[in-house]
Amino acid sequence: MAEPAKLDDFRSLRGAQKAAIVMLALGEEQCGRLFSMMHEDEIRDISAAMSQLGAVRAEVVERLCNDFVESLGSNGSLVGSFESTESLLLKTLPRERVAQIMEEIRGPAGRTMWDKLGNVNEDVLANYLKNEYPQTVAVVLSKIRPDHSARVLALLPDPFAMEVVMRMLRMETVQKEVLDGVERTLRSEFMSNLARSSRRDSHELMAEIFNNLDRAAEARFVNGLEERNRESAEKIKSLMFTFDDLQRLSGPAVQTLLRSVEKDKLPVALKGASDKIKEMFLGNLSERAAKMLREDIAALGPVKLRDVEDAQGGIVNLAKELAAQGQIEIGGGKDDELVV
């Protein structure tokens, strides 16, 4: 067990240690509520401090609580602003570091660099990344949200984009030093000019990104990948979830999905669907509702392929949302494994 904290050591306590002591003094219920409002790295820092506190003398706890009350009571209220934050940081950090932190705060929303990149317009991000090394771009696209990665990937030049895909597929766990280097580069060369990890299977990540591409871009990348690495292409295709894969759903799951689908979207989605999937949806409706759906499909006339794909994509995304909420299960094809 760590040495007990002493009253003489009060001024040397770090912020995380002070927070840990006060939260322990508040009790489990209040402590839990505070943790629920924190970011994961704040929870990690305070939890680490808690685990190493050892016995804390009552005088230390009392001193901490008194200091907090006094600091709050001296002004009657707290006012947070860019100016007050910058002034506070300047008392403890070098001016260059403060300028960097304030620049990040004023930049795109997000706590980490990867959160911030996820809020940068895909055209802006793609325009910057196309001049970087493919390995750097692979690291960036593996760290941001798959839907955002898909939009950025589709905007990159074809040969370069395919090289990035190959690097992502071959990527091992990225070392912390490499990530830190990429973050520093992005911060100094990209974010500073902008006004505002656990390991995942690379094929699973690419399948998620490909799922967010439009049909034309998806076909382009899948075909290109088949020429370069057929085995990886087949694995990715097996992990992707498409409109046709809705045939895996059980009857009750289809009925749950039907209750949630926008009524004007279903006829459009089924206009370009296979007979098998049409019958699956129609078979899970009442006779009257099925007849009305057939009439709606027939009444549509010619429909743009893009509109069909958008409608089908919306229904697929809805199915994924329902699966994530535990309302339905999406079966895993041949092996009947769960893929959500």
ZAMARGU-4260 file (C-alpha; in steps of 0.2 Angstrom, whole numbers, plus 5000, padded with zeros to 4 digits):
<rodrens>
0) 5000/5000/5000 | 5006/5017/4996 | 5012/5029/5010 | 4998/5038/5019 | 4996/5056/5013
5) 5002/5069/5026 | 4995/5086/5029 | 5013/5093/5026 | 5011/5086/5008 | 4995/5095/5004
10) 5002/5108/4992 | 5012/5095/4982 | 4996/5085/4978 | 4992/5084/4959 | 4975/5089/4952
15) 4970/5071/4949 | 4975/5066/4967 | 4964/5081/4974 | 4950/5076/4963 | 4951/5057/4969
20) 4951/5062/4987 | 4936/5073/4986 | 4927/5061/4976 | 4930/5047/4988 | 4924/5058/5002
25) 4908/5061/4993 | 4904/5043/4993 | 4900/5029/4980 | 4883/5036/4973 | 4890/5054/4970
30) 4906/5048/4964 | 4898/5037/4951 | 4887/5051/4945 | 4903/5062/4943 | 4912/5048/4933
35) 4897/5047/4921 | 4900/5065/4916 | 4918/5063/4913 | 4928/5058/4897 | 4937/5041/4898
40) 4954/5048/4900 | 4949/5059/4915 | 4941/5043/4922 | 4957/5034/4919 | 4968/5047/4927
45) 4957/5049/4943 | 4955/5031/4945 | 4974/5028/4944 | 4976/5042/4957 | 4963/5034/4968
50) 4971/5017/4967 | 4988/5024/4973 | 4982/5035/4987 | 4983/5023/5002 | 4977/5030/5018
55) 4972/5049/5018 | 4972/5058/5034 | 4956/5067/5039 | 4965/5084/5040 | 4970/5082/5021
60) 4952/5079/5016 | 4945/5093/5027 | 4958/5105/5019 | 4954/5100/5002 | 4935/5102/5004
65) 4938/5119/5013 | 4949/5125/4999 | 4936/5120/4986 | 4922/5129/4995 | 4932/5145/4998
70) 4937/5146/4980 | 4919/5144/4974 | 4913/5156/4988 | 4925/5170/4985 | 4917/5175/4968
75) 4900/5168/4972 | 4900/5160/4955 | 4912/5152/4942 | 4914/5160/4924 | 4923/5150/4911
80) 4929/5158/4895 | 4943/5157/4883 | 4952/5172/4892 | 4950/5165/4909 | 4956/5147/4903
85) 4971/5155/4895 | 4976/5165/4910 | 4975/5150/4921 | 4985/5139/4909 | 4999/5153/4908
90) 5002/5152/4927 | 5008/5134/4925 | 5013/5130/4907 | 5025/5137/4895 | 5018/5150/4883
95) 5020/5140/4867 | 5011/5125/4875 | 4997/5136/4881 | 4995/5143/4863 | 4995/5126/4856
100) 4981/5120/4869 | 4970/5136/4865 | 4972/5133/4847 | 4966/5116/4849 | 4951/5121/4860
105) 4946/5134/4847 | 4948/5121/4833 | 4935/5108/4827 | 4925/5100/4841 | 4932/5085/4849
110) 4943/5080/4864 | 4956/5071/4855 | 4965/5074/4839 | 4955/5060/4831 | 4939/5067/4837
115) 4943/5083/4829 | 4948/5076/4813 | 4931/5067/4813 | 4923/5084/4812 | 4934/5091/4798
120) 4925/5093/4781 | 4930/5077/4771 | 4935/5088/4756 | 4947/5098/4767 | 4954/5082/4775
125) 4956/5073/4758 | 4965/5088/4750 | 4978/5088/4764 | 4980/5069/4765 | 4983/5066/4747
130) 5000/5074/4749 | 5005/5063/4763 | 5013/5046/4763 | 5000/5032/4761 | 5005/5024/4778
135) 5001/5041/4787 | 4984/5041/4778 | 4981/5023/4783 | 4984/5027/4801 | 4973/5043/4801
140) 4958/5033/4792 | 4960/5019/4804 | 4958/5031/4819 | 4943/5041/4813 | 4925/5036/4811
145) 4922/5023/4797 | 4908/5034/4789 | 4920/5049/4788 | 4934/5038/4782 | 4923/5032/4768
150) 4920/5049/4762 | 4938/5054/4763 | 4944/5038/4754 | 4932/5041/4740 | 4939/5058/4737
155) 4957/5052/4736 | 4965/5048/4719 | 4962/5030/4713 | 4980/5023/4713 | 4984/5032/4730
160) 4968/5027/4738 | 4971/5009/4733 | 4988/5010/4741 | 4980/5017/4757 | 4968/5002/4757
165) 4982/4990/4756 | 4992/4998/4770 | 4977/4997/4781 | 4974/4979/4778 | 4992/4975/4782
170) 4993/4987/4797 | 4998/4979/4813 | 4995/4987/4830 | 5002/5005/4828 | 5015/5009/4841
175) 5012/5024/4853 | 5027/5033/4846 | 5021/5032/4828 | 5004/5038/4834 | 5012/5053/4843
180) 5022/5057/4828 | 5007/5057/4817 | 4997/5068/4830 | 5011/5080/4831 | 5012/5082/4812
185) 4993/5084/4810 | 4993/5097/4824 | 5008/5107/4818 | 5005/5106/4799 | 4986/5104/4798
190) 4976/5109/4813 | 4986/5124/4816 | 4981/5131/4799 | 4962/5126/4801 | 4951/5139/4808
195) 4941/5131/4819 | 4968/5011/4854 | 4963/4996/4854 | 4967/4985/4839 | 4953/4981/4827
200) 4954/4968/4813 | 4959/4977/4797 | 4947/4968/4786 | 4932/4972/4798 | 4937/4990/4798
205) 4938/4991/4779 | 4921/4982/4778 | 4913/4995/4788 | 4921/5009/4778 | 4916/5001/4761
210) 4898/4999/4768 | 4898/5018/4769 | 4903/5021/4751 | 4890/5023/4737 | 4888/5009/4726
215) 4899/5015/4712 | 4914/5019/4724 | 4911/5003/4733 | 4912/4993/4716 | 4927/5003/4711
220) 4937/4999/4727 | 4931/4980/4728 | 4936/4977/4710 | 4953/4985/4712 | 4956/4976/4728
225) 4951/4959/4719 | 4965/4963/4706 | 4978/4966/4720 | 4973/4954/4734 | 4958/4942/4730
230) 4959/4934/4747 | 4957/4951/4756 | 4943/4956/4745 | 4933/4940/4748 | 4935/4942/4767
235) 4930/4960/4766 | 4914/4956/4756 | 4910/4942/4768 | 4910/4955/4782 | 4900/4968/4773
240) 4882/4970/4777 | 4871/4975/4762 | 4852/4976/4758 | 4852/4959/4751 | 4859/4953/4768
245) 4842/4958/4776 | 4837/4940/4770 | 4846/4934/4785 | 4833/4942/4797 | 4821/4931/4806
250) 4802/4934/4803 | 4800/4944/4819 | 4815/4954/4815 | 4808/4959/4798 | 4792/4964/4806
255) 4801/4975/4819 | 4811/4983/4804 | 4795/4986/4794 | 4787/4995/4809 | 4801/5007/4809
260) 4804/5010/4791 | 4798/5026/4783 | 4783/5021/4772 | 4788/5031/4757 | 4806/5023/4757
265) 4801/5005/4756 | 4793/5005/4739 | 4808/5014/4732 | 4820/5002/4740 | 4811/4987/4734
270) 4809/4994/4716 | 4827/4988/4712 | 4828/4973/4724 | 4828/4955/4719 | 4812/4945/4719
275) 4818/4935/4734 | 4820/4950/4745 | 4804/4958/4739 | 4794/4942/4744 | 4803/4942/4761
280) 4796/4959/4765 | 4779/4956/4757 | 4777/4939/4766 | 4779/4948/4783 | 4765/4960/4780
285) 4746/4957/4781 | 4737/4952/4764 | 4730/4970/4763 | 4747/4979/4767 | 4756/4968/4755
290) 4744/4972/4741 | 4745/4990/4745 | 4764/4989/4744 | 4764/4980/4727 | 4753/4994/4721
295) 4765/5007/4728 | 4780/4999/4719 | 4770/4998/4702 | 4764/5016/4703 | 4782/5022/4705
300) 4787/5021/4687 | 4805/5023/4683 | 4816/5027/4698 | 4834/5034/4698 | 4847/5021/4703
305) 4854/5033/4716 | 4837/5035/4724 | 4835/5016/4725 | 4852/5015/4733 | 4849/5029/4746
310) 4833/5021/4751 | 4841/5004/4753 | 4856/5011/4762 | 4844/5020/4774 | 4835/5003/4778
315) 4851/4994/4781 | 4857/5008/4793 | 4840/5007/4802 | 4843/4988/4804 | 4860/4991/4811
320) 4853/5003/4823 | 4839/4991/4829 | 4852/4978/4831 | 4863/4989/4841 | 4848/4993/4852
325) 4845/4974/4855 | 4828/4975/4846 | 4833/4963/4832 | 4848/4951/4828 | 4857/4951/4812
330) 4863/4934/4808 | 4880/4930/4801 | 4877/4921/4785 | 4885/4904/4782 | 4891/4901/4800
335) 4876/4909/4808 | 4888/4920/4819 | 4883/4936/4826 | 4890/4951/4816 | 4884/4965/4826
</rodrens>
